[in-house]
Amino acid sequence: MWDVDLRRIHVSGSKGRITESMYRHQTQFSDGDLVDVGVPVTSTERTIVDLARSLPFEQAVVAGDSALRLDPSARDRLPGAVVSASWGHGAAAARAVVSFLDGRSESVGESRSRVRIAECGLPTPILQQTVRARDGRTYRLDFFWKDSGVVGEFDGLGKYDDRRDLVAEKRREDALRELGFQVVRWTWRDLDRFDAVAACITRAGKSRKHA
């Protein structure tokens, strides 16, 4: 979860009710929407859909990506969960979120980056693409635009606390550039002003084509 007010517990039931500590959503369930973990709870896929119905798009994508990463099998059951919840408020929002989700996003920052990339009108990148460097080492890329040869890397907080991590990342970037790729990096702060990053990604692709 990211940027979500968790002070009030949200539950689902046949009748809606709001109190200071609880928000009970009126809803209906179909077979498979509930699982038993000692108490009845909504399944992974139904939880994704319910969050998508009630949260802003970006927050819903963060939660949905994380849920699919932890339970990839839920992807195949999501269409049924969307249909099951289609009678209620936010059904259109749920369909939009579900169609955008990708469990290969490995962090809040990567999920938010995907939202920013789409908002800026950039082509959809390949996630977690593996490439082999000339020295035989393999590297996994956060974002990869194959047609333009651009690699996008999100740098989260604390990623380079150890100097050895910084040296290893420099070696990794050099290896990618030796393959002819252009590397564009961004941080948490850049997510709130992504137009500048998008411009860098576009320029990087054009410079490689003209090289």
N, C-alpha and C positions, 0 to 999 in steps of 0.2 A: 504494500500500500504506500502511496506517496501523496502528500498534501491532502489528506482526508481527515476530517474531524471525527475522532474516535471516542469522543466523550459520551456519546449516546449509543446504546446497544441497539442493533437493528435485527428484528426477527420477522418471521412471516407467519401469517395465520389467516383464518377465514374472515376475521374482522380487523379493520385498521384501528390504531390507537396511538396517540403521541403523548408521552409524559416527559418529565425532565430527564429521565435516565434511559428511556426506551422509545424506540420508534417501531411500531408493529405495522408491517405492510400487509394490506389485504391482497391476497393472491390465491391462485389455484395451482394445484400440482397434478402432474400426470405420472404414470408409471415410470420409475427410474429417476424422478426428480429428487427423491429423498433416499438417503443412505443412513444406516444405523452405526454410530460409533460409540454406543453406550447411551446416546440420546439421538433423536432424529435430527439430521442436518441436511441441508441441500447438497446435492452432488457437486462435483467440481464444475461441470458444464453449466448447471443451473445457477450456481453461484456467480460464475462469469457473466451470465446473461442478466441476472438481477443487478449486479454492480453496473453493468453497461446501461441498464435502464435508469439508474438513479444517480450516477456520477457524471461529471463532465467528461468529455471524450478522452482527454489526455490521461486523467487519473484512472479511467476505466481500462485504457490500453495498458498502462503500467501493471495494474492488478491482473488483467487477463493474460498478458505475456508471461508473467511470473507463474500463474496457475498452470498454464500449458507447459511451461518448462518443467514443473514439478510433476505434472500428470499428462504426458503427451497423448495418452489414449483418449483424453477428453475431446480432442479435436474432432474425431469422427462422430461424437455424440452431440456436438454443439448445434448442428442444424435442427435436430429434434428438440433441443432445449429452447431454441429460439421460437419454434412453432408452439411449444407448450406455453410459453409466456407471451404469445403474440396478442392475447386478448387485453393485456394491461397497458398502463401508461408507460411510455418510453420504448415501445416495441421497435419503432424506426431507428432510434438511437442504438438499440441493442444490435440490430442487423448491421449498422454501419461499423460498430466497434468489432463485432465478431469477424466481419470480412477483412478487417485490418490486422487482426492479431497474428503474432508469430512467436512461438515459443523458443525460437533460437536466440531471441534477445536475452542477453545474460545479465542485465542490470537495469535499474531504474533509468540510468543515464542513456543506455542504448535504446530503451523503449521511447523515451522522450525525444531522442535524436530522430527516430523513425517518423514520429509525428511532425517534427520540424522539417525534415526532408520532404515529406509529402506536402506540407503547407507551402513550402517554397517552390513547388512545382518541379522538383528534380526527379529524374528517373528513379524507379525503385531499385535500390541496390541489392546485391546478393549478400546474405548474412553468413558470417562464420565460414567464409570460403577458405579452404586450405591450399597453400601454394608451396612449391619446393624451390628453395634458393639454389644458387649455383654450387654452394658448398655441401649440398645434400640435406640441409636442415629444412624442416617444414614449419610454416608459420600459419596461424589462423587469423584472418582479417575480420575486424568488426563489421566493416561495410566495404563492398567492392563493386565498382562500376566497370564491368568487364569491357564494354564497348569503348569506353574512354580511357581505360587503364588507370583509373583513380582509386586509391585506397583511402578510406575514411576511418579514422581512429578516434574513439572517445576516451579521453583521459580522465578517469575518476579521481576523487580526492584520495590522497595517501598512496597513490600507485607507485610513486618513486621515493618513498621514505628512505630506502636503503640505496646508497650510491651505486651498488652493484646492479640494482634494478635499472637505474638510469643508463648505465653502461650497456647492459644487455639490450635495452630498448633502442639505443643508438645503433648498435650492431644490427639489430633487426631492421631498422629503417634503412640503413645503408644497403642491406641485402635486398630489400624490396626495390630500392632505386636502381640497383644493378640489374634487376629484371626489367627495367624500363617503366616501372610504375611511378606515378606521382602520388605523394602521401600528403594528406590534409588532416590536421589534428584539431580537436576542439575540446573545451572543458565545460564544467557545469555553468560557469558564468556565460559562456558563449551561447548556451541554449536559450537565453533570454534575449539574444540579439543575433539570431541565426542567419539573418540576411547576409551578413558579412562572410560567414562561413560558406553559405551557398554560393556566393560570388567566387570565393576561392576555389571551390570544387569545380565550378564551371570553367574558370580560367585554367585550372590544372589540366582539365580534359582537352581544352583547345591547344594549350602549349605542347602537349604530348603529340597531338595530331600533326602539328606544324614542325615538330622536331626532326 
